[in-house]
Amino acid sequence: MIRHIVLIRFRPEITEATIAGIFADLHRIKSVLPGVLAITAGRSESPEQMERGYLHGFVVDFTDWAALAAYQAHPDHQRVGAALVANASGGIDGILVLDLAVPA
């Protein structure tokens, strides 16, 4: 399994309603793209409070690297990605991405 982790530092004026809309659009991808196992998204609730401005994020679990590649190329992902960049602080600089292979 591949775990795709994305942290976003949204611009201060972006509302929680706008963020919820982007995340709702992200969740719809699961129903149209094979190989997506789960999508979890939201605002940090960490008691450590070490977010350093990255208060929102999401995780997408894929069956394998090919499923992740299909997701990256999919137009729905492109649309969600564009919305994230448009609303992130500093554009692409306000987004962190990490992909991990998770042993079975």
C-alpha positions as CSV (number, residue, x, y, z in Angstrom):
1,M,0.0,0.0,0.0
2,I,1.1,3.6,-0.7
3,R,0.2,6.4,1.7
4,H,0.0,9.9,0.2
5,I,0.3,12.5,2.9
6,V,-0.4,16.2,2.1
7,L,-0.2,19.1,4.5
8,I,-1.5,22.5,3.5
9,R,-0.9,26.0,5.0
10,F,-4.0,27.9,3.8
11,R,-3.9,31.6,3.4
12,P,-5.5,33.3,6.6
13,E,-8.5,34.6,4.7
14,I,-9.5,31.2,3.4
15,T,-12.7,30.1,5.2
16,E,-13.3,26.7,6.7
17,A,-16.3,26.4,4.3
18,T,-14.0,26.9,1.3
19,I,-11.6,24.3,2.7
20,A,-14.4,21.9,3.4
21,G,-15.5,22.3,-0.2
22,I,-12.1,21.4,-1.5
23,F,-11.9,18.4,0.8
24,A,-15.4,17.3,-0.4
25,D,-14.2,17.4,-4.0
26,L,-11.2,15.4,-3.0
27,H,-13.4,12.7,-1.3
28,R,-15.4,12.3,-4.6
29,I,-12.2,11.0,-6.3
30,K,-12.5,7.7,-4.4
31,S,-15.7,6.8,-6.2
32,V,-14.2,7.4,-9.7
33,L,-10.7,6.1,-9.4
34,P,-9.8,2.5,-8.9
35,G,-7.0,1.8,-6.5
36,V,-8.0,4.5,-3.9
37,L,-8.5,2.6,-0.6
38,A,-9.3,5.5,1.7
39,I,-9.2,9.3,1.9
40,T,-9.1,11.1,5.2
41,A,-9.0,14.9,5.4
42,G,-9.4,17.7,7.9
43,R,-7.9,20.2,10.3
44,S,-5.2,19.3,12.8
45,E,-6.3,18.4,16.3
46,S,-2.8,17.6,17.6
47,P,-2.3,18.3,21.3
48,E,1.4,18.9,20.4
49,Q,0.5,22.0,18.4
50,M,3.6,21.7,16.2
51,E,1.8,22.3,12.9
52,R,3.9,25.4,12.1
53,G,1.0,26.8,10.1
54,Y,0.1,23.6,8.3
55,L,-3.2,23.3,10.0
56,H,-5.0,21.2,7.4
57,G,-4.1,18.0,5.5
58,F,-5.2,14.8,4.0
59,V,-4.1,11.2,3.5
60,V,-4.9,9.0,0.6
61,D,-4.2,5.3,0.7
62,F,-3.6,3.6,-2.6
63,T,-3.2,-0.1,-3.5
64,D,0.1,0.5,-5.2
65,W,2.4,3.0,-7.0
66,A,0.4,2.6,-10.3
67,A,-2.8,3.7,-8.5
68,L,-1.0,6.8,-7.2
69,A,0.3,7.6,-10.7
70,A,-3.2,7.2,-12.1
71,Y,-4.5,9.6,-9.3
72,Q,-1.8,12.2,-10.2
73,A,-2.8,12.1,-13.8
74,H,-6.5,12.2,-13.3
75,P,-8.4,15.4,-14.2
76,D,-10.3,15.4,-10.8
77,H,-7.0,15.4,-9.0
78,Q,-5.7,18.1,-11.2
79,R,-8.7,20.2,-10.3
80,V,-8.4,19.6,-6.6
81,G,-4.6,20.3,-6.8
82,A,-5.2,23.6,-8.5
83,A,-7.7,24.6,-5.8
84,L,-5.2,23.7,-3.1
85,V,-2.4,25.7,-4.8
86,A,-4.7,28.7,-5.4
87,N,-5.7,28.8,-1.7
88,A,-2.4,27.9,-0.1
89,S,-0.2,30.4,1.5
90,G,2.5,31.1,-1.1
91,G,0.9,28.8,-3.6
92,I,2.8,25.5,-4.1
93,D,5.2,26.6,-1.3
94,G,2.3,26.2,1.2
95,I,1.9,22.5,0.4
96,L,4.0,19.6,1.6
97,V,3.7,16.1,0.1
98,L,5.1,12.8,1.3
99,D,4.5,9.4,-0.1
100,L,5.3,6.3,1.9
101,A,5.3,2.6,1.0
102,V,3.4,0.9,3.9
103,P,4.3,-2.8,4.4
104,A,1.4,-5.2,4.3
